[in-house]
Amino acid sequence: MAKYDITQIKGVIPALLTFFDGQENLDDACTRDMLDFMMEKGADGFYLTGSTGACFTMTMEERMHVVETVINHVNGRKPIIVHVGDIGTKKSIELAKQAEKAGADAISSVPPFYWRFSKDDIFHYYKDISESVSIPMVVYNIVLAGIMDRDLICRIASLENVRGLKYTARDHDEMGYLKEILGKDFMIYSGCDEMGFSGLCSGADGLIGSFYNVIPDVYKGIEAAVKASDIKKGMRLQKMADEFIFACLKYDFPSVLHNVMCWRGLSAGHTRRPFRNYADSELDGLKKELAAIREKYGAEELADFHF
């Protein structure tokens, strides 16, 4: 049973990586350790089995297993949103029902992709899934699956059980406008890690992103700066985070995040093919870049990384 209302799901929410062992099997122990680390560093919730979580490399059963593992370990301490997106509506409904039964607080989905689905097709995809469960749906608007325009988003938002939007695009003027017209109880989450500060300043209720697996505490600092109207501090932290992100994005993403988490003293497991697993020695250049960023900003927030 859900423990949180959608309006309580705010703040810094890691889009959780999926952690595999060296043979590409799900690593439950690693998953639990990573959850503990993120909660210790201030994570306000978790977004499971999304694109950062390599969901399309997993079977239905594996996705369900991750959901159960995370919800059982978090045990109501933080809210959980489960991404149930797939091309087939029937498959997404099955994932949605399992998420609700496991105790998720909300579900989410990218629009159906690969084929050129019409706006009516996309609307009915969300309608069918959102009506299959009683927990709220968070629509996921992302370039990877094809950005939906404002009119379609507003049409989908009119559905009774659609209560939020994960907005992974850079035009925060439109995101802010959507927040204004859809109302204070319709939750909007900024999905561009490199624009977290801008997203919060533009009216987002929270942040959902990949690098919050690694540096959730930096983004908690950004959130605190926005709440305190400390523009200088917020911009400093965001610029530092951006340089950190841009250095990492020179390598295969999101697989490089597993290595970077290890440099923070964590056992962060592996990714699954076709994503690449790097040997640590292949990333000496990245270590030097990240060490230089830490020195440039005098960053206490990066002090426990071993570059």
ABEGO torsion letter per residue (X at the ends): XBABBAAABBEBBBBBBBBBBAAGBBBAAAAAAAAAAAAAAGBAEBBBGBAAAGAAABBAAAAAAAAAAAAAAAGGABBBBBBABBABAAAAAAAAAAAAAAGBABBBBBBBBGBBBBAAAAAAAAAAAAAABABBBBBBBBAAAEBBBAAAAAAAAABAABABBBBBBABAAAAAAAAAAAEAABBBBBABAAAAAAAAAAGBABBBBAAAAABAAAAAAAAAAAAAGBAAAAAAAAAAAAAAAAAAAABBOAAAAAAAAAAAGBBAEBBBOABBBBBAAAAAAAAAAAAAAAAAAGBAAAAABBX
